Amino acid sequence: MVHQYKNNGYNIVLDVNSGSVHVVDDVVYDVIPLVEKALDAGTDNNAIEKSLMEALKEKYEASDIRDAFEQVMELKEAGQLYAPDIYENYIIDFKKRETVVKALCLHIAHDCNLACKYCFAEEGEYHGRRALMSYEVGKKALDFLVKNSGNRVNLEVDFFGGEPLMNWQVVKDLVAYGRSLEEPFHKKFRFTLTTNGVLLNDEVLEFVNREMSNVVLSIDGRKEIHDLMRPFRKGQGSYDLIVPKFQKVANSRNQMNYYVRGTFTRNNLDFSRDVMHLADLGFQQISVEPVVAQPTDDYALREEDIPVLLEEYDRLAVELLKRKKEGRGVNFFHFMIDLEGGPCVAKRLSGCGSGTEYLAVTPWGDLYPCHQFVGKEEFLMGNVDEGITRTDIRDEFKTCNVYAKEKCKNCFAKFYCSGGCAANSYNFHGHINDAYDLGCELQRKRIECAIMIKAALADLEGEEENEEE
């Protein structure tokens, strides 16, 4: 499978199955799809070359067409173009593998001090009652993780909410307990924290910088946008309170191992301005993601918004590239993809690992496939006392992958998004083996922009090397 597109002056060709990316001239760009069609039809090379000459004779010189054809066939022979999909058969063995849990999302607080309008957790309550996780439940969760992690050494625990700082003492106690398990069980915990920043202070920051591998700071961008969507319960905005705190966090961590995470809605279809606003505030690790909401919500993104949003991603990519060239670049989470390592088989098959490698734990110890399924009783998998009692749910998630989804089979992005979010699929289609269509459109554009940025930066590096010579 080959995907071709033009972006910011580049002709880009992605060979989906090998993961190879090529930046080509116009003649090669036009030759590639014609060759692919001919190869699929079983046409021999001599006939293909003749058909190319006939099809492109009005546009290019014969010698250029011939050279392009030779280049294309060389790439094919090298396995970098028209590569076969050799991974689908892995799914059979993958279904049989032993499940190993490597990460937990601890819902340390089903309560929040903000009233964000788009919150899937209903102001932290998750369709249920307000509650704080006890130290005893948290200990059992960490014991469950160690017990079910097999030979895996590195384990991940995210303190989540609601707002986890509303249960700060338990967070600290559980970190200490986790550290006490590391040596005797040959494990290493990687703790992370997601916070709205309201309760951040120097004592919290000192502990976070010592113990947390990553920190997620929730902010939506410009003051008017942030305050509209992330107010306190009485309606006042939270922007002015949290911005200086977040700046202090980012600087204290040397602009690494954190990111500010925002959500854009129909209220800010010009979300690139919010990304740039966060960059101008001094943040260098930024994620601003599309809201996932039902069509009845006034802030929900609609199908008619897609063309505007696609243009916005292009605009953002060009601006980020410009800043990078000027020496003031930032990392935008959705434009960060690994092209050098090639597609990863495990990720192709398992996606985010929800329901198998990754589980969410409620304040009272119930286990769910991920934080977005919490409160949906049909996805209650067990608890920290008894472990996984609904192995059928686990097995369903184990086989949730790009090969199980009809919409993914012919999508060029499938090995980068790994089939998308199971929760979004369930919320919009009633089962986990579908895809959230609007989200897919935006994901494809983000991947295209990310590859373009890589191509442009490679050009820049080449120019700099030539200057040095």
N, C-alpha and C positions, 0 to 999 in steps of 0.2 A: 504494500500500500504506500502510495506517494501523495504527499500534500504539498501544493505549491501556492505561493502568495507573494504579493508585492507590498512592501512596507517601507516608507521613508527612503525611497530610492533604491532599495535592495530587492533583487529577485531571489527569493529564498525557497529552497526545496528541502523538505523533511522526508527522509525515508523512515516510515513509521516503525517498521519491525526491527530494523537495525539501530535506530536512533541516530543515524548519520544526518548531519545538516550540511547543505551545500549552498554557497552563494555563487550564483552563476550569471553569465551574460544573457542577452536576449535570445540568441539563437539556441543555446543549450536549454534555456527555459521553455522554448516552444517545441524543441525536439522531444523532451522527456515524456510528455503525455502521449504523444503520437507513438513513440516506441513502446510505452507500457501497453497501450491498446493493441498494438500489433503482436506483442509477445503473448498477451492473454489469448489472442486468436490463434496462436501457434505458427505465426508467420516466420519464415527463415530470415537470416540476416541480410542476404542479398536483396530479397523482396522488400524488406523493411527500408533499406537504404534507397531503393528506387522510389518507394512511395513517399519518403521524406523529400526527395528531390522534387517530385511532382507537387507535393502539397505546399512547399515553402519556396518554390522557385521565384515567385513574384516579390518575395520579402528579403531573401538573403542570397549571397553568392554560393555557387555549388561547392566551392572549396570549404567555405565556412560551415555549410551543412554537413559535409563529409567529416570535417574535424570534430564537430559537435557530436555526431553519431559515434565516432570512435571514443570520445571522452565518456559518453554515456555508457557504452558497452564495457569500457574499462572499469567504471564504477560498479557496474553490475557484476562483473567477474570478481571484483574485490569484496563483494558482499555488502556494498554501501548504497546500493540502489536496487529497487525491486526485490528486496530481501524477503524470503518466506517467513511466515509466522511459525516459529519453532517452539512456542511456549504453551500453546493451548493444551497439549497432551499432559503437561505438568499438573493440570488441575486434578487429574485422577489421583495421583500420589499425594497431592496437597490435601485433598479431602480426608486422607487416611492418617495424616500426621498427628502426633500428639500435641494437644493444645498447651501452650506455655503462656502464662500471664506475665507481662513485663511492665505494665503501667496501670495505675489507678488514678481516677479523678475523685478526690475526697470532697464531698459536699459538706464542708466543715460548718457551713451556716446556711440554712434555708431561711434567710432573713436578709434584708438589705436596707440601707439608709438612703437610697435613691429610688426613684420611681420612673425608670427608663421606659419610654412608651413602647419600644419594640421588644422588650424583654421576654424571651420564650419561657423564662422561669417565673413569670407573673410576680414581679417584685421579690423574687427569691423563694416563693412558696412552692413552686413546682406542682401546681394543681392540688396542693394538700395544705398541711398546717405549717406554721412557722416553727422552726426547731434549730437547735445548735447541737452539733455532734459532741458526744462526750469523749473524754480521753479513753475510756474503756472500749467504746466502739471503734475508735480510731486505732487503738492497739491491735484489736482483732483484725482490722482491715490490713494492717501492715504484716501481721502474722500470716494471714491468708495469702498475701502477695508473695512472701518468702516461700511459703509451703508449695505454691503453685507455679513457681518460676523456674522449676527444673534446674538445669545447670547454668542458666543465665546469670551473669554477675551483675550487670548494670540494670537497675530498676528505677522507674520514674514514678513520682507522686506529685500530682498537682493539687494544691489547696485552692478550692473553688467555692463558689457560692451561687446565689446571694453574694454577700460580701464577707470573705473569710476573716478580715480584720475585726469583725464583730465577735469573733471567737478566738482572739489572738493567743491567749494563754494555752489553749489546747493545741494550736498550731506549733507553738514553741515546744510544748511537752512531747508532741508526736515526732518532731524532728529529732529531739534527744533520744527518744525510744528507737527510732529508725537507725540512728548512728550506733546505738548499743547492739543492734542486730548484725551490723556489717561484718565485724571480725569473726564472730563464732559461726556465721552462716556463709562466709565468703561472698558477701554481697556489697554493692556500692549503690547508695541511694542518690538519685538526682532529684532534688526538690524544686518545685516551681510554685509561683504564687500569682494569682490573677486578682487585681484589685481596682476599685474605682477611685482610690486615693484619698477619700474623705478622712480616714483615720490615720493616714500616714504621718509619722513623726520621727524624730531622730532615733528613738529607741528601736522602733520597728525597722528603720533603714539600716541601722548597724547590724541587726540580726539578719536581715535579708541579704545584705552584702556578704556576710560571713557564711550563710548556710544555703542560700537559694541559687541554683544554677541559672535560673532565668526568672524574669519578672515581666508580667504582662500588665500594662497600664492602660486603662480604658478611657479614651478621649476621642471625640468624633471630629475634631478639626476646629474650624472657626467658632468664635464665641457664640454667635447667633445660632449656629447649627447645633453645637453641643448643648447649649442651654435649652433649646427647644425640645431635644429628645432625651436629655439626661438631667432632669430637674430633681430637686428634693421633693418630698411628698407634699409639701405645702406650695410647690410651684416655683420657687426661686432656683436660679441656675447654679451649677456647680463649677463652672469653668474657672472663675477667678480664684477659687479655693485650691483647685487641684493643679493648675498649670505650674506654679512655682515649685510645688512638691515634686511633680514629675520631672521637671528640669533638674532638680537636685538629685533625684534617683539616677537619671541618665548620666549626669556628669560624674557622680560618685562611682559609677560602674564603668567609667572610661568609655562611655558610648558603646558598650558591648554587653551581651548577655541580658538583654531586655528588648522589648519593643512596645511602642505605643500602638494600641489597636482601636481602630474606629469602625463605625458602621455608617454607610451612606444609604439614604432612602430617597423617596421621590421629592423630598424637600431640598436635596442637594444633588441633583443630577450632574452638576458641575463639580463633582467630588475631587477632581484634580486640584482644585483650589484649596481644598482642605488638606490634601497631602502636602502641597507646597507650604501651606500655613504651618503645618507641624514641622516641616523642614526648617522654615524660617525661625521657629521657636528654638531650634538647636537640636532637635531629635534626629538621630541618624539611622534608627531602626524603626521602620514604619509599616503598619498594615492598616489599610482602610478597605473594608470588605462590604459587598452588597447585602442589604437586609434580606432576610427570608421571611416573608409574611404572606398571609392569606389575602386574596384579591379584595376582600371587603375592608381591609385596613387602608385608611386614607394615605398612609405613607408608603404603601407597598409599591414595589417596582412592577411595571406593566409591560406587556409585550410591545406596546407602541413606543416604549422608552428605549428599546434595544439599540436602534440606530444612533441615538444621542450618546448612549453609554459606550458604544464601540468607538465612536469618535473621541470620546473623552479619554479612553485608555490610550489611543494613539497620541493624543495631545500630551498626556502624562508621560508616556515613554520618551517622546522627543525632549520634553523639558528635563526629565531626569538624566537623559544622556547629555544634554547641554551642561547641566550642573556638574556631571562627572568630569567632563572635559575641562571645566573651569577649576577643578580641584576642590569642589564642595559637594561631592556626591553623597547620596544617602542610599540605603538599602530599602527597597520597597518589596515587602514580603511576597506578593503575588508575581513579581517579575524575577524571582530568584529560583532558577531551575538549573539542574546539573546536566550539562550536555557532554561533558568529558567522560563521565563514568558510564554512560550508556544506560538504557532502561534496566531497572532492577527486577529480576524475575519475581522475587518475593513480594515486592510492592505491586507488581502487575496483578498478582493473584489475591493479595490480602487487603490492599487499600490501607485504610487507617488502622485496621485491626480491631475495630469496635466489636464487642460481643465475643471476642476470642482473646486477643493479646491485651486489650484495653477494656477496662470496666469502670463504671461509676458506682460510688458508694454513697448512699443517703445517710443523713444524720442518725438514723436508727439501724443502719447496717445492711439495708437491702442492696442487692446487686442488680445493675441494669447494664445494657450494652454500651451506653455512653450517656453523657449528661443530657443530651437532647431527648432521650427516651425516658428519663426519670419522671415518674408520675403516671406513665402509661402501664397499667397493671398487666396488660397482655405481654409485656416485655420484662416482667419481674423474673429474674433468673435464679435467685436464691438469696442467701444472706451470709454474713461473715461468720456466723456460727456453724452453719451446715454446709457452706460452700455452694457450688453450682448444683441446683436440684433440677433445673429445666435444661438438661443437656440438648434437648431438641432445638431450643432457641440458639444455643451456642453453635450447633451444627448448621443451622440455617445461615447464620452469619459467616461461618467458615467457608461456605460455598458462594457467598455474595462477592462477585468479582466481575471484571470486564467481560468475561466469557459467558457469564450467566445473564447478561443484560443485552437485549436485542438492540437497544439504542446505541450501545457502545461498540458493537462489532465492527462497524464501518466508520468509526470516528477517529480522526487522526490524533486526538488528544488523549485517547484511552489509557496510554501508558504513562501519562503525566498526571492525570487526575485520579487514576485507578478506579474509575467508575462513579466518582462523586460520592456525595453524602447519603448514607443509608436512611438517616432520619428525614432528610428532605424528600427522598423518594417515598417514604412511608406517609409523610404528612400530605403530599400532593397526589399520590396514586394509590395509597392503601397497602402497599407492600414494598419490601426493601430492594427488589431487583428491577426497579425502574430507574428513571433519572429525572431530576428537576430541570425542565427544559430551558427556562430562562437562565438558570445558573450555568448550564452547559454552554450556552451562547457566549456568556461572559468569560467562562474559563478558556474557551478556544481562543478568544481574542487576547487574553492575558498571555497565553503561551506564545502566540504569534509575536506579541510585543517583546516578550522576554528574549526570544530567539533573535529578533532584530537588534536588540540592544547588545547581545553577545557579538553579533556580526560587526556592528559598528565599533565596538571596543577592540575587536581583533584588528580592524582596519587602523584604528588609532595606534595600537601597539606596533603594527607594521610600519606606520609612518615614522614613529619615534625611533625605531631601530634603524630605518634608512637614514634619518638625520644624524644619528650617532656615527654611522659608517662614513 
